[in-house]
Amino acid sequence: MPTAVCPNNPEHDEFITVAHISQDWLVDRHGNFLEEVEHCLETVARPRSGNSWTCNVCGADAVVKD
């Protein structure tokens, strides 16, 4: 599991990164998106160390290690 550290302040402990989720959509007959039916059904892939991680407190690019 990755560990992120803010380079500006190691006490900052909230980060923004990507996770892949699945959700149900309402679509038209061609499969074009109309609206979300469910916000999140399940997590398909958790955040990875290779993702971009940004400190939610100060906006710095985090240092991430496995």
CORVENCOR-V250777 format. One line per field, one symbol per residue. psi: psi as a letter, one per 20 degrees, with the letter a starting at -180 (. if undefined). Layout:
psi->???
//
This chain:
psi->pqpqppihoiipkpqpapqprqqpqpraijjppgrqhqgpgqpgprqqhirppppigijqpqppq.
//
